[in-house]
Amino acid sequence: MPTPPFPTPLPPSLAPRLVRTLYGDRATEPRPLASGAWSQAYALTLDGAEVVLRVGAHGEDFAKDEVVARLAGPGLPVPPVLARGETEGWAYAVSGRVRGTALDDLSGEAVARTLPSLLRALDAAARVDLAGTSGYGIWTPDGRAPHASWPEALLAIGTETPRVPGWRAALVDSGIGLGPVEAGLSALAALTPCLPDARRLIHGDLLSRNVLAGEAGITGVLDWGNALYGDPLYDAAWLLHWWPWYPGWRPGDLHAALLTHWRATGPTPAHWRERLHAYLLHIALDALAYCSYRGRWDEVRAHVGTVLTLASAGGGESVLIPAGA
């Protein structure tokens, strides 16, 4: 999946100035690492230890990282957040650095070897204790999510948010119109009777360099800004949706890994095909909205095609969904 540029340019002198102010000669000069949709990362050492500085416009994303790092148990490698704050209108966080290759950069063979470890990490995320939290959907750092049910959270994808505004008008102005969105929402609504009321921790953004891997498996699961409360099968659908966007990654490898994992860890999830179908629709609608907001029309058209194909298929029937049980 392509990584978008920063919506607002980050001043190039900000990170070095911030590091000098915070740490003086205890830290080395920050070196740019990956840039994502909402933040820029930098590598440096602090008191001889490797750390990562991230700077962005949305401090709540970094606060959610801190929450998950505190709650994560064995099997879910999330680096600790060592410091957070704001400077010159930007939010920042300093975290421990984990080494590894981004999942996005792995060959087809390497990603297939890594999948069992990733699926175990997602199981560990689903075991995180959510006591004291509430609601469904994308949650805030205080543990509250805005929706009373999981279907309500999913169907809210047709409503604009402060972070992704104006996409509906952009679709209309483009000539594509809102027809694909309405078709996708209608198909999603028809699948909601098959959805569970499970409320577990979901990452919700597993690619875009947010998962690191080494020879022995997953070494880090990063960037929990898009994390939700709901059905953990959603993360499997995320992988299924984006897998074909990576040349060399074979869908059959992912399908086999999911089926093998589910058989090994307990009964196959009830209504799993319909659940995946619903989440694939939601993910495609989400991508359609975001790319419309950003004016990435080639990608918008690809997501429109996915939405319409899923909307016209019978419940649980899609080439994106594994065959068999």
Secondary structure as UniProt FT lines:
FT   TURN            12..13
FT   HELIX           14..23
FT   HELIX           24..26
FT   STRAND          31..35
FT   STRAND          39..46
FT   TURN            47..48
FT   STRAND          49..56
FT   HELIX           59..71
FT   TURN            74..75
FT   STRAND          81..87
FT   TURN            88..89
FT   STRAND          90..96
FT   STRAND          101..102
FT   HELIX           103..105
FT   HELIX           108..126
FT   TURN            131..132
FT   STRAND          136..138
FT   TURN            141..142
FT   HELIX           150..155
FT   HELIX           156..158
FT   HELIX           167..174
FT   HELIX           179..191
FT   HELIX           192..194
FT   STRAND          200..202
FT   TURN            208..209
FT   STRAND          211..214
FT   TURN            215..216
FT   STRAND          217..221
FT   TURN            225..226
FT   STRAND          228..230
FT   HELIX           233..242
FT   HELIX           243..245
FT   TURN            247..248
FT   HELIX           251..265
FT   TURN            270..271
FT   HELIX           272..294
FT   HELIX           297..312
FT   TURN            315..316
FT   TURN            319..320
//
